[in-house]
Structures are given as C-alpha cells and as structure tokens.
Amino acid sequence: MLKKEKNIFEILMISSFIFYSLLLVIFSKDGLPNNLWTQSIFPFLADKPLSEDGFYMLTVAKNIASGNGIVYNFNIPTSGIQPLMTFVYAGIFWITNLFSSSEYFVLRIVLLFSAFLQIIFYFLLKKTLNLFNISSDSRTLVLCSIVLFNFGLFNTFLNGLETSLYLVMIVIFINSLVSVIDKKMSNVYLGIVIGLTVLARVDFILIISAFMLVLLFLKKINLRSLIKVGSIAFIISLPWFIYIYQITDSIIPSSGTAQSSVPQSLSSVIYRINVMFFSILDHSVPWIFASNILLSNLATLVVAIFSTIYIIKKRIYEVLKFDKNEILFYYLFSIIPAIIVYVIFFHSTYFYYRYTVPVVPVFLITVTLIISIIISYPLKTIKSIKN
C-alpha cells in the first residue's frame, strides 16, 4: 500500500471518529431519561457515557472552578479524586462558564475534550509502535482502527474520570523513557512526566516503583539517574499527599480506604482473581465488549494462543528483537505487583477494569502487531502475483 493511500485511509478513520464524537456531543440530550426505554438513539448527558464516579470528580472540579476549594457537596473536603484530571476539568468549567451558565454545555465540552484525548492517545501510541521492527504496510491502519473504533476504549476515555488522561500520560512516559535512553531527553523531563502521571492516578506509584527497580536491576538505569528522576517526581507529587494528610491524617486517599478490605475466604479470593482475569482480558478485545461474556472471552483466548504460537514459530525474531522495545515488556511485567495489590486489598471488583487500564497500551500494540503480521502474508502474496 502506497504511503499516500495509507495517509488517506488514516485521515478517513480519524475524520469518522471526529464525526461520531461530534454527533454525540451535539445531539446528546440534557438531563436524565424518564424511563428505561427512551426510544432515542442518543444518550442523556446525565446518564451516559459519563459515569457516576465521573460526576463525583466533575462536581469537585466545578467547586474548584467556583473558588470553593477541593470539596464535594455541602463544602465537605475530599481526597477521593485523582488530582490532575480534576484540575483540568476545573479549568474547563472556569473557561466555559465565561460563555455559558449551562452545566450541560460544560458536559458537552468535557466529552469533546475527552474525544480529543483519544486522538492524541492514538498518535502517541503510533510513535511507540515504531519501536518494533515489523515491516508491514498495514500496521498504522490496524492501530488506528483498534484505538479509534474501540467502544470499550471510547467509554474509558469519555466516562468523566481520570482514565483518559492517565492513558495519555502512560504513553508519554514510555516514549519519554525511550528518549532518555537514547539521550535525546534529560532525566529532569522524565521526572516531571512521572510526577504528573502519579498525579493523573496516584496508584501509578506501585507501577513506577516496580518498573524502576527492574530497570535498576537490569542495569538499564544507574542509581544516580534513578535518584534524580525519583526526586523530581516526588517533589511534583508531594503537595497532593500533603493535602491528603491534612484532611485525613493519612497519605492514602479516601477512595482507597473506602474500597480496601482483605478477602476473608478462599471463595472470595477465587472470585476476585476471576474478575481480575476477565477485566485484563477485556482490554485485549478491541472491537467487541467481552465483559462477563464467557464465550467471547474464551474465543479471544483461543485466538490469542494460536496467534502467539504463530508468532513464535514464524516471526519471533522480528517481534521480539529486543532493543528499545524491551521497555514495553519490562513495563508490563511491572504492572503485576499492582494487580496483586488490587486483588488482595480492594474488594470493589467492578473497578478492576478501570484499575487495569495501564495494560491497554501494551495490549493494543500487541494486537496490532499480531494482526499486521497475520495479514501481511496474503498482501505480499497478492503483490507477488501482480508483479
């Protein structure tokens, strides 16, 4: 496929995504539905895609924009938010209030901004994909379709929570780390990115701590650089933890303590592991919803196994030619401690899908590589026949 043709298809897919997002933003209805069946193809802004927890964060953001501080209803101080996105939302509230007093207008801008973040996420992930030495004409288009025509991911970005900005910051972090290794970027910049990613979601501390220890153990980063990067990240995130301690006498946000409990029985442990497994697996299914649909998940698992076998037998030397792309493997490995912590200490299993979004960048790239490799052979065969 010619580069010009690929660019045209990419532009068409991005334009289609923007068009769909604009339809949702413009034609979604104000308020809540009056009954279960609304007979409307467009949702109500107070119902979906913005989630209940998303409205919690947006309420705090509105209060910040109004000059009331980090408080929920009745001016009650709260630490049960993720600070970076909350303050971004507060900025949106402040700016839009200059033009309109309608809260539903603000919600439309929030949805539009979140859709924009998903496009940014695609372009950042496209840069990450270049870490792999795969000569496939289709990989950019596959990635574009997996990222932008993925309703699970679309919901993750437009739910009114921190997950959209969190995913963007994670990919920025991965790309920044590669640039630091290539000496194209300073450790100071990497420290700033890590600090902001922690503020995007506080429990990123678990992932980045394990990740840096792995890099230190493998001598991919020296102790001096680690201390420098860690110190900068610590300074950036410290004010938020000071605030948490001031209002709770603990450095753990109230949302963490509210959802924490150790399982009391083996059946509870098995249940949490089962939900966690399918939550993680759900992130690997780009074009369908797999949650709680056993057949879809098993089919996905079978396809993944056969695809993996195919890669191992045919193209392992291309896919896993470790260079800078090994960073993704170390990153994915570093998520495991966080997953264990979630299973042991957090009983709110319906949040596991949200907790495990850090696997999304690696999973999307993996699925892209698998599909690109599989379809590359028929395309090459057709080209050879034409020639």
Salt bridges, closest charged atoms under 4 A:
GLU10 OE2 - LYS126 NZ 2.90
ASP30 OD1 - ARG108 NH2 2.70
ASP53 OD2 - ARG354 NH1 3.77
GLU103 OE2 - LYS62 NZ 2.19
ASP137 OD2 - LYS383 NZ 2.43
GLU162 OE2 - ARG201 NH1 2.86
GLU162 OE1 - ARG354 NH2 2.93
ASP182 OD2 - LYS324 NZ 3.36
ASP203 OD1 - ARG201 NE 2.85
GLU318 OE1 - ARG315 NH2 2.60
GLU326 OE2 - LYS220 NZ 2.86
